[in-house]
Amino acid sequence: MNRSVFVFILFASFSAPAQTVVPSVREALTMARRSNPELVNARLNRTAQEQQRTIARAGWLPTARFYTNFDYNYALPVSLVPAEFLPGGRPGEFREFRFGLPLFLTAGVEATVPILNRPAHADLGIVKQNLQIIDEQALVLQDDIATQTARVYHAVLLTRSAIDITRRNLLAADTLVQIARQRLDKGLIEPLEYNRIKAVQLTTADVLAQNELQLSRNQNQLKLLLGLAPADSLVLTETLDVPPTVAAVGPGTLTRPQITLRETQVELARLQLDRERLLRWPTLSAYGRYSQQAQRNEFNFLNPSERWFTIGVAGLQFNFPLYGGGLRNSSIARAQGQLKLAEAQLAYEQNRQQTDTDDLQNAYAQAVRSLDLNRQHYELSNQNVQIALVKYRSGLFAYDQYLNVFNDALAAQNRFLNTLSNVFINQTLLQIRSGQ
């Protein structure tokens, strides 16, 4: 093989956009859960927030530190002592005594061990609940992404089917224009009628262009939801041409993640209220310090002949809060208000989700009832257009008669596609909510 041809093929294999084939909406939902950028970021955030558990646990564990201080006492304390108590001193005289040396160097270690600290222990539960809230928020986001994916996925199928129908309509409009042109050349119709037919052709061509634009937008939105790059190729093998398998979809027993999130937030509010109350409890900790100190007139701390003095202390520290300016009472009242708010939000979310699920089930049931009727109407309208076209070609139909039949067919086409799409979408959303 020619080297240049090989290099070209190799470059093309690396530069060509990736192609992703999605056979069903279930596969699209699986892809979205795995690769959606927002869900990926949520998982990364969960990993980062896991460190909060270690931070909260540190308040319940012993701590130790090494420290060193260097002090320069440029003005030492002086005390006057009666001279009569000193050798050679006379009554009534005083002598100055300076205490300490100007240079101090201290090095030591200090350790503290909590013995009783109920608020710190409560912090562990709060952190655990916060992490649970992050998990529930991820499930809510996943539910939202799944709902968007299902809607956009079927929007792609709907727009693609609309394009196919519009192309057939445009082909029929082209045929009408040809017939009308022949009749206009023969003087059988007025230019006004030809212009009307031509306007319908142009309008149909514009509708086709708009549908193609909408298809491109829907595909790009679906790529974004699936975590694909805009340059990647996305192929959906499923179509709306095949009637869906309409199965009964029950409400299921799964609790909606939005409700679970609110329940977790209520529990967090309770834990925070308990912690505020625990701040009234005393704390007890043990501590110990060991240090060595050197005092010098000159900076000669490395001189081994000079002495270092050892200081050691160990003990217990007991803290009991007495009065904090009303801060604790205010904090407890605020936590109680947050708990009531969280409970009210939970009750509202339960009602909202129930209403939304009932509306979804009603919309699905109505779409299922209307699907067969709209399909029959759609098939009859297509037959009527073909009959009307034959009659118009043979001169048995005026253009206005054909146009009425054609407009009825357009309305039937739109109703059928919308009903078919609603059946698919609502069935998928109900299956998501029921865990099927």
ABEGO torsion letter per residue (X at the ends): XBAAAAAAAAAAAAABBBBBBBABAAAAAAAAAAABAAAAAAAAAAAAAAAAAAAAAAAABBBBBBBBBBBBBABBBBBBBBAAABBGBBBGBBBBBBBEBABBBBBBBBBBBBABBAAAAAAAAAAAAAAAAAAAAAAAAAAAAAAAAAAAAAAAAAAAAAAAAAAAAAAAAAAAAAAAAAAAAAGABBAAAAAAAAAAAAAAAAAAAAAAAAAAAAAAAAAAAAGBBAABBBBBABBAABBBBBBBBBAEABBBAAAAAAAAAAAAAAAAAAAAAAAABBBBBBBBBBBBBBBBABBAAABAABBBBBBBBBBBBBBBBABAGGAAAAAAAAAAAAAAAAAAAAAAAAAAAAAAAAAAAAAAAAAAAAAAAAAAAAAAAAAAAAAAAAAAAAGABBAAAAAAAAAAAAAAAAAAAAAAAAAAAAAAAAAAAAGX
